[in-house]
Amino acid sequence: MPQENKTDRYVSFVGIEGDQNSRELMEMLRVHIDDPCKSNRFWELFTEKLERVGQPDKNGGRCLDELFLIHSYINNIRELFEQYDDQPALALLEQIEMESC
């Protein structure tokens, strides 16, 4: 049985700032992937997807959001944050995974 003070993501997303947390994590990610010394072709393509967030007309009718991209590429994102020892970003990624993915 879930603890009283802990949000159960499988019952409700009430009290979870999923959209805000996802946007914040993308800002933390961009600090790394916008740096040419840290980027590569994968992150360049990821950035193109990120630029289509909320624009279904530029994505074949599908409306992407930050949470979808986090969920889809969570292992790549985690690996990058680990590589650069970005502990605040790793903590937020963990929170997002537990609450929303």
C-alpha positions in Angstrom: 0.0 0.0 0.0 1.4 3.5 -0.9 2.6 5.7 1.8 0.1 8.5 2.7 2.6 11.3 2.0 3.9 10.0 -1.3 2.1 10.6 -4.6 1.2 7.4 -6.4 1.8 8.1 -10.1 -0.4 5.1 -11.1 -3.5 6.6 -9.4 -3.1 10.3 -10.2 -0.8 13.0 -11.6 -2.2 15.5 -9.1 0.6 17.3 -7.3 3.2 16.3 -9.9 4.7 19.2 -11.9 5.4 16.9 -14.9 5.4 19.6 -17.6 7.4 22.1 -15.5 10.0 19.4 -14.4 10.3 18.2 -18.0 11.0 21.7 -19.3 13.5 22.3 -16.5 15.3 19.0 -17.3 15.5 20.0 -21.0 17.1 23.3 -20.0 19.7 21.3 -18.0 20.3 19.0 -20.9 20.7 21.9 -23.3 23.6 23.2 -21.2 25.5 20.1 -22.3 24.2 19.4 -25.8 24.4 23.0 -27.0 28.2 22.9 -26.2 29.9 21.8 -29.4 32.6 20.1 -27.3 29.9 17.9 -25.7 27.6 17.3 -28.6 27.5 14.8 -31.4 25.2 13.8 -34.2 22.8 12.0 -31.9 22.3 15.2 -29.8 22.1 17.3 -32.9 19.2 15.2 -34.1 17.7 15.2 -30.6 17.8 19.0 -30.6 15.9 19.0 -33.9 13.1 16.9 -32.3 13.2 19.2 -29.2 12.6 22.2 -31.5 9.4 20.5 -32.8 7.9 20.2 -29.4 4.3 21.6 -29.5 4.4 21.9 -33.3 2.5 19.0 -34.8 2.5 20.7 -38.2 6.3 20.3 -38.2 6.2 16.7 -37.0 3.8 14.8 -39.3 0.8 15.7 -37.2 2.2 14.3 -34.0 2.5 16.7 -31.1 5.8 16.0 -29.2 6.4 17.2 -25.7 9.4 17.2 -23.4 8.1 14.3 -21.2 7.7 12.1 -24.3 11.3 12.8 -25.3 12.6 12.2 -21.8 10.7 8.9 -21.7 11.9 7.9 -25.1 15.6 8.7 -24.6 15.9 8.4 -20.8 19.0 6.1 -21.0 20.8 8.4 -23.3 20.0 11.4 -21.2 21.1 9.6 -18.0 24.3 8.6 -19.6 25.1 12.1 -20.6 24.4 13.5 -17.2 26.5 10.8 -15.6 29.4 11.5 -18.0 29.5 15.1 -16.9 28.7 14.3 -13.3 25.6 16.6 -13.3 24.1 15.5 -10.0 21.2 18.1 -10.0 20.2 16.9 -13.4 20.4 13.3 -12.5 18.3 13.9 -9.4 15.6 15.7 -11.4 15.7 12.9 -14.0 15.2 10.3 -11.3 12.3 12.3 -9.9 10.7 12.6 -13.4 11.2 8.9 -14.0 9.6 8.0 -10.7 6.7 10.4 -11.0 5.9 10.4 -14.7 7.5 7.7 -16.8 
